Amino acid sequence: MQCLRLFAVFHLNLAFSSVPEADRPIVIERCYWPLLRMVRQLRVPTGIELTGATLRWIQDIDAPWLDEFRSLHGEGLVELVGSGRAQLIGPLVPWRVNAANLRWGLEDYRALLGITPKTLLVNEQAYSRASVDHALAAGFTTMVLEWENSWRANPSWDRRWAYAPQLLRSSNGASARTQLLWNQSIAFQKVQRFVHGELELDDLLNYVDAQRGPEERAFCVAVCIYGSDAEIFDYRPGRFRTEGVLEHQEWRRLTTLFAALRDREGLTFELPMTIASRRFQLRPRAGGTI
Protein backbone atom coordinates (compact mmCIF):
# COMPACT_ATOMS: atom_id res chain seq x y z
CA MET A 1 0.00 0.00 0.00
CA GLN A 2 1.27 3.45 -0.92
CA CYS A 3 1.46 6.64 1.16
CA LEU A 4 -1.78 8.42 2.07
CA ARG A 5 -1.23 12.18 2.15
CA LEU A 6 -3.60 13.77 4.65
CA PHE A 7 -4.76 17.36 4.82
CA ALA A 8 -7.15 19.28 7.06
CA VAL A 9 -8.87 22.66 6.89
CA PHE A 10 -10.45 24.18 10.01
CA HIS A 11 -13.25 26.70 9.45
CA LEU A 12 -13.46 29.58 11.93
CA ASN A 13 -16.63 31.68 11.90
CA LEU A 14 -17.49 34.04 14.74
CA ALA A 15 -20.65 35.01 12.84
CA PHE A 16 -21.96 31.46 13.22
CA SER A 17 -25.63 31.90 14.17
CA SER A 18 -25.32 29.86 17.38
CA VAL A 19 -22.50 32.02 18.77
CA PRO A 20 -23.78 35.04 20.75
CA GLU A 21 -21.70 38.15 20.30
CA ALA A 22 -20.86 38.13 24.01
CA ASP A 23 -19.36 34.64 23.64
CA ARG A 24 -16.83 35.54 20.97
CA PRO A 25 -13.95 35.92 23.48
CA ILE A 26 -14.90 32.52 24.94
CA VAL A 27 -14.83 30.89 21.50
CA ILE A 28 -11.40 32.37 20.74
CA GLU A 29 -10.02 31.11 24.05
CA ARG A 30 -11.64 27.66 24.06
CA CYS A 31 -11.57 26.84 20.35
CA TYR A 32 -9.23 29.03 18.32
CA TRP A 33 -6.23 29.07 20.67
CA PRO A 34 -6.27 25.28 21.17
CA LEU A 35 -6.13 24.86 17.40
CA LEU A 36 -2.96 26.92 17.12
CA ARG A 37 -1.48 25.20 20.17
CA MET A 38 -2.16 21.81 18.60
CA VAL A 39 -0.39 22.84 15.40
CA ARG A 40 2.53 24.25 17.40
CA GLN A 41 2.81 21.18 19.62
CA LEU A 42 2.50 18.52 16.93
CA ARG A 43 4.01 20.51 14.05
CA VAL A 44 1.30 19.13 11.81
CA PRO A 45 0.78 21.25 8.64
CA THR A 46 -2.82 22.53 8.79
CA GLY A 47 -5.12 24.71 6.72
CA ILE A 48 -7.13 27.35 8.60
CA GLU A 49 -9.95 29.26 6.92
CA LEU A 50 -11.70 32.27 8.37
CA THR A 51 -13.65 35.16 6.92
CA GLY A 52 -12.34 38.69 6.87
CA ALA A 53 -15.04 39.66 9.37
CA THR A 54 -13.94 36.93 11.79
CA LEU A 55 -10.36 38.08 11.37
CA ARG A 56 -11.36 41.64 12.26
CA TRP A 57 -13.21 40.52 15.39
CA ILE A 58 -10.23 38.45 16.54
CA GLN A 59 -8.00 41.49 15.99
CA ASP A 60 -10.27 43.57 18.25
CA ILE A 61 -10.67 40.89 20.95
CA ASP A 62 -7.37 38.97 21.05
CA ALA A 63 -4.73 40.37 18.70
CA PRO A 64 -1.97 38.00 19.95
CA TRP A 65 -3.84 35.16 18.24
CA LEU A 66 -3.06 36.82 14.89
CA ASP A 67 0.61 37.11 15.89
CA GLU A 68 0.76 33.36 16.55
CA PHE A 69 -1.06 32.63 13.29
CA ARG A 70 1.49 34.68 11.35
CA SER A 71 4.34 32.93 13.16
CA LEU A 72 3.01 29.46 12.32
CA HIS A 73 2.39 30.54 8.73
CA GLY A 74 5.97 31.75 8.46
CA GLU A 75 7.19 28.35 9.68
CA GLY A 76 5.15 26.56 7.01
CA LEU A 77 2.85 24.93 9.56
CA VAL A 78 -0.32 26.86 8.70
CA GLU A 79 -1.87 27.74 5.36
CA LEU A 80 -4.38 30.59 5.26
CA VAL A 81 -7.41 29.38 3.32
CA GLY A 82 -9.65 32.16 2.04
CA SER A 83 -13.41 32.53 1.75
CA GLY A 84 -14.33 36.23 1.63
CA ARG A 85 -15.24 38.97 4.07
CA ALA A 86 -18.49 37.19 4.96
CA GLN A 87 -19.65 33.62 4.75
CA LEU A 88 -22.41 33.70 2.17
CA ILE A 89 -24.02 31.22 -0.19
CA GLY A 90 -22.55 32.26 -3.52
CA PRO A 91 -25.17 30.85 -5.93
CA LEU A 92 -27.93 32.73 -4.06
CA VAL A 93 -26.53 36.24 -4.47
CA PRO A 94 -25.71 38.40 -7.52
CA TRP A 95 -22.30 37.96 -9.11
CA ARG A 96 -21.27 41.49 -8.09
CA VAL A 97 -21.81 40.55 -4.44
CA ASN A 98 -19.65 37.43 -4.81
CA ALA A 99 -16.89 39.39 -6.52
CA ALA A 100 -16.94 42.11 -3.89
CA ASN A 101 -17.01 39.60 -1.03
CA LEU A 102 -13.85 37.89 -2.27
CA ARG A 103 -12.13 41.19 -3.02
CA TRP A 104 -12.88 42.63 0.43
CA GLY A 105 -11.85 39.39 2.09
CA LEU A 106 -8.47 39.52 0.36
CA GLU A 107 -8.07 43.11 1.54
CA ASP A 108 -8.69 41.96 5.13
CA TYR A 109 -6.19 39.09 4.87
CA ARG A 110 -3.50 41.36 3.50
CA ALA A 111 -4.15 44.20 5.95
CA LEU A 112 -4.33 42.08 9.12
CA LEU A 113 -2.07 39.13 8.32
CA GLY A 114 0.06 40.29 5.41
CA ILE A 115 -0.91 37.08 3.57
CA THR A 116 -2.67 36.52 0.25
CA PRO A 117 -4.33 33.07 0.26
CA LYS A 118 -4.33 30.94 -2.87
CA THR A 119 -6.72 28.23 -1.64
CA LEU A 120 -10.44 28.99 -1.41
CA LEU A 121 -12.97 27.08 0.70
CA VAL A 122 -16.32 27.20 -1.10
CA ASN A 123 -18.72 28.80 1.38
CA GLU A 124 -21.32 26.33 2.70
CA GLN A 125 -19.99 23.99 -0.01
CA ALA A 126 -22.58 25.53 -2.36
CA TYR A 127 -20.99 25.31 -5.80
CA SER A 128 -22.01 26.65 -9.18
CA ARG A 129 -20.00 26.96 -12.39
CA ALA A 130 -19.59 30.68 -11.74
CA SER A 131 -17.75 29.80 -8.52
CA VAL A 132 -14.71 28.98 -10.64
CA ASP A 133 -14.90 32.31 -12.48
CA HIS A 134 -14.97 34.25 -9.21
CA ALA A 135 -12.11 32.22 -7.75
CA LEU A 136 -9.94 32.73 -10.80
CA ALA A 137 -10.73 36.44 -11.01
CA ALA A 138 -9.71 36.86 -7.37
CA GLY A 139 -6.42 35.04 -7.92
CA PHE A 140 -7.19 31.73 -6.21
CA THR A 141 -5.53 28.68 -7.72
CA THR A 142 -7.20 25.96 -5.63
CA MET A 143 -10.73 25.34 -4.33
CA VAL A 144 -12.00 22.94 -1.63
CA LEU A 145 -15.37 21.27 -2.23
CA GLU A 146 -17.28 18.36 -0.72
CA TRP A 147 -16.96 15.03 -2.52
CA GLU A 148 -20.00 13.11 -1.31
CA ASN A 149 -22.78 15.34 -2.63
CA SER A 150 -20.87 16.04 -5.84
CA TRP A 151 -20.47 12.32 -6.49
CA ARG A 152 -24.15 11.61 -5.78
CA ALA A 153 -25.06 14.14 -8.45
CA ASN A 154 -22.59 12.50 -10.86
CA PRO A 155 -22.73 8.74 -10.16
CA SER A 156 -20.75 7.94 -13.32
CA TRP A 157 -17.61 9.47 -11.80
CA ASP A 158 -14.82 7.13 -10.81
CA ARG A 159 -14.87 7.03 -7.02
CA ARG A 160 -11.08 7.10 -6.98
CA TRP A 161 -11.22 10.71 -8.16
CA ALA A 162 -11.94 11.53 -4.50
CA TYR A 163 -8.31 10.71 -3.71
CA ALA A 164 -6.60 13.18 -6.03
CA PRO A 165 -6.80 16.85 -7.03
CA GLN A 166 -8.97 17.53 -10.08
CA LEU A 167 -9.26 20.47 -12.47
CA LEU A 168 -12.20 22.88 -12.67
CA ARG A 169 -12.78 24.84 -15.87
CA SER A 170 -14.16 28.36 -16.03
CA SER A 171 -17.81 28.63 -17.08
CA ASN A 172 -17.05 29.82 -20.62
CA GLY A 173 -14.92 26.79 -21.38
CA ALA A 174 -11.75 28.83 -21.58
CA SER A 175 -8.38 27.34 -20.80
CA ALA A 176 -8.32 28.99 -17.36
CA ARG A 177 -8.63 26.34 -14.66
CA THR A 178 -8.29 25.95 -10.92
CA GLN A 179 -7.24 22.95 -8.88
CA LEU A 180 -9.93 21.19 -6.84
CA LEU A 181 -9.34 19.43 -3.53
CA TRP A 182 -12.07 17.13 -2.26
CA ASN A 183 -13.44 17.52 1.26
CA GLN A 184 -14.51 14.17 2.73
CA SER A 185 -17.48 14.96 5.00
CA ILE A 186 -17.89 11.37 6.21
CA ALA A 187 -14.31 11.46 7.50
CA PHE A 188 -14.98 14.60 9.51
CA GLN A 189 -18.19 13.16 10.91
CA LYS A 190 -16.13 10.26 12.22
CA VAL A 191 -13.57 12.69 13.63
CA GLN A 192 -16.37 14.57 15.37
CA ARG A 193 -17.76 11.35 16.82
CA PHE A 194 -14.33 10.44 18.17
CA VAL A 195 -13.80 13.85 19.72
CA HIS A 196 -17.24 13.63 21.35
CA GLY A 197 -16.40 10.23 22.79
CA GLU A 198 -18.69 8.21 20.50
CA LEU A 199 -16.00 6.38 18.50
CA GLU A 200 -12.85 4.58 19.56
CA LEU A 201 -9.46 5.78 18.35
CA ASP A 202 -8.54 2.42 16.79
CA ASP A 203 -11.79 2.38 14.80
CA LEU A 204 -11.03 5.80 13.34
CA LEU A 205 -7.40 4.96 12.58
CA ASN A 206 -8.51 1.77 10.83
CA TYR A 207 -11.00 3.79 8.77
CA VAL A 208 -8.25 6.15 7.61
CA ASP A 209 -5.94 3.22 6.86
CA ALA A 210 -8.69 1.73 4.69
CA GLN A 211 -8.48 4.77 2.37
CA ARG A 212 -4.99 3.74 1.22
CA GLY A 213 -4.59 2.06 -2.14
CA PRO A 214 -2.09 0.63 -4.62
CA GLU A 215 -1.12 4.16 -5.62
CA GLU A 216 -0.28 7.31 -3.68
CA ARG A 217 -3.46 9.12 -2.65
CA ALA A 218 -4.65 12.31 -0.95
CA PHE A 219 -7.33 12.25 1.74
CA CYS A 220 -9.04 15.05 3.62
CA VAL A 221 -9.25 13.90 7.21
CA ALA A 222 -11.04 17.01 8.52
CA VAL A 223 -12.74 19.95 6.89
CA CYS A 224 -14.89 21.68 9.47
CA ILE A 225 -17.80 23.32 7.69
CA TYR A 226 -21.51 24.12 7.94
CA GLY A 227 -22.40 23.17 11.49
CA SER A 228 -19.09 21.37 11.94
CA ASP A 229 -16.95 24.39 12.66
CA ALA A 230 -13.99 24.51 15.01
CA GLU A 231 -16.42 26.07 17.50
CA ILE A 232 -18.07 22.71 18.18
CA PHE A 233 -15.08 21.48 20.19
CA ASP A 234 -15.08 22.47 23.87
CA TYR A 235 -17.90 24.96 23.35
CA ARG A 236 -21.68 24.63 23.51
CA PRO A 237 -23.78 27.80 23.15
CA GLY A 238 -26.83 26.16 24.81
CA ARG A 239 -29.13 27.17 21.99
CA PHE A 240 -30.84 23.81 21.47
CA ARG A 241 -32.12 21.15 23.86
CA THR A 242 -30.57 18.50 21.64
CA GLU A 243 -27.05 19.86 22.11
CA GLY A 244 -24.66 17.43 23.73
CA VAL A 245 -22.97 18.28 26.98
CA LEU A 246 -19.23 18.61 27.37
CA GLU A 247 -18.05 15.29 28.79
CA HIS A 248 -14.45 15.31 27.54
CA GLN A 249 -11.58 17.68 26.98
CA GLU A 250 -12.34 17.70 23.29
CA TRP A 251 -9.34 19.58 21.92
CA ARG A 252 -7.13 17.22 23.91
CA ARG A 253 -8.84 14.27 22.21
CA LEU A 254 -8.42 15.92 18.80
CA THR A 255 -4.73 16.49 19.54
CA THR A 256 -4.41 12.81 20.48
CA LEU A 257 -5.99 11.83 17.17
CA PHE A 258 -3.78 14.09 15.05
CA ALA A 259 -0.69 12.85 16.88
CA ALA A 260 -1.70 9.24 16.20
CA LEU A 261 -2.29 9.99 12.51
CA ARG A 262 1.00 11.88 12.23
CA ASP A 263 2.93 8.97 13.74
CA ARG A 264 1.17 6.18 11.83
CA GLU A 265 3.24 4.44 9.18
CA GLY A 266 2.15 5.27 5.64
CA LEU A 267 0.34 8.50 6.62
CA THR A 268 1.69 12.03 6.35
CA PHE A 269 0.14 15.48 6.80
CA GLU A 270 0.63 18.24 4.22
CA LEU A 271 -0.76 21.69 3.60
CA PRO A 272 -3.65 21.89 1.12
CA MET A 273 -1.54 23.86 -1.36
CA THR A 274 1.13 21.14 -1.22
CA ILE A 275 -1.45 18.46 -1.97
CA ALA A 276 -2.79 20.54 -4.87
CA SER A 277 0.68 20.84 -6.39
CA ARG A 278 1.21 17.07 -6.52
CA ARG A 279 0.38 14.80 -9.43
CA PHE A 280 -1.34 11.60 -8.39
CA GLN A 281 -1.60 8.67 -10.79
CA LEU A 282 -4.75 6.74 -9.94
CA ARG A 283 -4.92 3.34 -11.57
CA PRO A 284 -6.52 2.27 -13.82
CA ARG A 285 -8.21 5.64 -14.47
CA ALA A 286 -6.54 8.95 -13.75
CA GLY A 287 -8.36 12.04 -12.51
CA GLY A 288 -10.05 14.23 -15.09
CA THR A 289 -11.36 17.69 -15.76
CA ILE A 290 -14.77 18.50 -14.33
Secondary structure, DSSP 4 states (H G I P E B T S, - for coil): ---EEEEEEEEE-TT-TTS-GGGHHHHIIIIIHHHHHHHHHHT--EEEEE-HHHHHHHHHH-HHHHHHHHHHHHTTSEEEEE--SS---GGGS-HHHHHHHHHHHHHHHHHHHS----EEEPGGG---HHHHHHHHHHT--EEEEEHHHHHHH-TTS-GGGGGS-EEEE-TT--S-EEEEEEE-HHHHHHHHHHHTTSS-HHHHHHHHHTT--SS-EEEEEEE--TT--GGGSS------TTPPP--S-HHHHHHHHHHHHHHSTTEEE--HHHHHHS----SSS---B-
